[in-house]
Amino acid sequence: MATYTHTIGGLDFAAPQDWMCEPFMLERTGLSIAEHQERTVANYLHLRAITPELPFIPVLQGWHLADRLPALHRPDPQLQRRRPSRNPLPAGATAVDAAPDG
């Protein structure tokens, strides 16, 4: 990331690796969606801590929209301190559910 940013430039944002929340992946890891989300957030915070100059954006997976809501409302002082001063997503960007709710 740093090499790309400094050599090529023009990087608006980058999404860090996240932990998949599809049922087959939860079965493989034996972890819950909440645990996958915690690991995803920890990865984001680690990347921001070691490379604060790079434009990483937070990502969050869930199988249904309701899976994301508890994580979005959970207070996290580290995320509050690191929240960018402007919206890091490009205009029109939205999260896409992996499967329909129901």
C-alpha positions as CSV (number, residue, x, y, z in Angstrom):
1,M,0.0,0.0,0.0
2,A,2.7,2.5,1.0
3,T,4.7,1.7,-2.2
4,Y,1.6,2.1,-4.4
5,T,0.7,5.4,-2.7
6,H,4.2,6.9,-2.9
7,T,5.1,5.5,-6.4
8,I,1.9,5.7,-8.4
9,G,-0.2,8.0,-6.2
10,G,-3.9,8.9,-6.7
11,L,-5.1,6.4,-4.1
12,D,-8.4,7.8,-2.7
13,F,-9.0,4.9,-0.3
14,A,-8.2,1.3,0.4
15,A,-10.3,-1.3,2.2
16,P,-8.5,-3.6,4.6
17,Q,-8.9,-7.4,4.7
18,D,-12.1,-8.3,6.5
19,W,-13.3,-11.6,8.0
20,M,-16.0,-13.1,5.8
21,C,-19.4,-13.8,7.5
22,E,-21.0,-16.2,5.1
23,P,-22.4,-19.3,6.9
24,F,-19.8,-21.7,5.2
25,M,-17.0,-19.5,6.5
26,L,-18.4,-19.3,10.0
27,E,-18.6,-23.1,9.9
28,R,-14.9,-23.3,8.9
29,T,-13.7,-21.0,11.6
30,G,-16.1,-22.0,14.3
31,L,-16.4,-18.3,15.3
32,S,-19.5,-16.1,15.4
33,I,-20.3,-13.2,13.2
34,A,-19.6,-10.9,16.1
35,E,-16.1,-12.5,16.5
36,H,-15.4,-12.1,12.8
37,Q,-16.5,-8.4,13.1
38,E,-14.2,-7.9,16.1
39,R,-11.2,-9.3,14.2
40,T,-12.1,-7.1,11.2
41,V,-12.2,-4.0,13.3
42,A,-8.9,-5.0,15.1
43,N,-7.2,-5.4,11.7
44,Y,-8.4,-1.9,10.6
45,L,-7.2,-0.3,13.9
46,H,-3.8,-2.1,13.5
47,L,-3.4,-0.8,10.0
48,R,-4.3,2.8,11.0
49,A,-1.9,2.6,13.9
50,I,1.1,1.5,11.9
51,T,0.3,3.5,8.7
52,P,-1.8,6.5,9.7
53,E,-0.9,8.4,6.5
54,L,-2.6,5.8,4.3
55,P,-6.3,6.2,3.5
56,F,-7.8,3.0,5.0
57,I,-11.5,2.9,5.3
58,P,-13.4,0.8,7.9
59,V,-15.3,-2.2,6.5
60,L,-17.8,-4.4,8.2
61,Q,-19.5,-7.6,7.0
62,G,-22.6,-9.4,8.1
63,W,-24.8,-12.0,6.5
64,H,-28.0,-9.9,7.1
65,L,-28.3,-6.2,7.7
66,A,-29.3,-6.9,11.3
67,D,-25.9,-8.6,11.8
68,R,-24.2,-5.2,11.3
69,L,-26.4,-3.1,13.6
70,P,-25.0,-4.1,17.0
71,A,-21.5,-3.5,15.7
72,L,-22.4,-0.1,14.3
73,H,-23.9,1.0,17.6
74,R,-21.2,-0.4,19.9
75,P,-19.1,2.5,21.3
76,D,-15.4,2.1,20.6
77,P,-13.1,4.9,21.9
78,Q,-10.3,3.8,19.5
79,L,-12.6,4.2,16.5
80,Q,-13.9,7.5,17.7
81,R,-10.4,8.9,18.0
82,R,-9.4,7.6,14.5
83,R,-12.6,8.6,12.7
84,P,-11.6,10.7,9.6
85,S,-12.7,14.3,9.5
86,R,-14.4,13.7,6.2
87,N,-16.3,10.9,4.6
88,P,-13.7,8.5,3.3
89,L,-16.1,6.7,0.9
90,P,-16.3,7.9,-2.7
91,A,-19.6,9.5,-3.7
92,G,-22.4,7.0,-4.1
93,A,-20.6,4.1,-2.4
94,T,-22.8,1.8,-0.3
95,A,-22.5,-1.4,1.5
96,V,-23.9,-4.4,-0.3
97,D,-25.5,-7.3,1.5
98,A,-24.2,-10.8,0.5
99,A,-27.6,-12.3,0.8
100,P,-31.2,-11.0,1.0
101,D,-32.6,-10.6,4.5
102,G,-35.3,-13.0,5.5
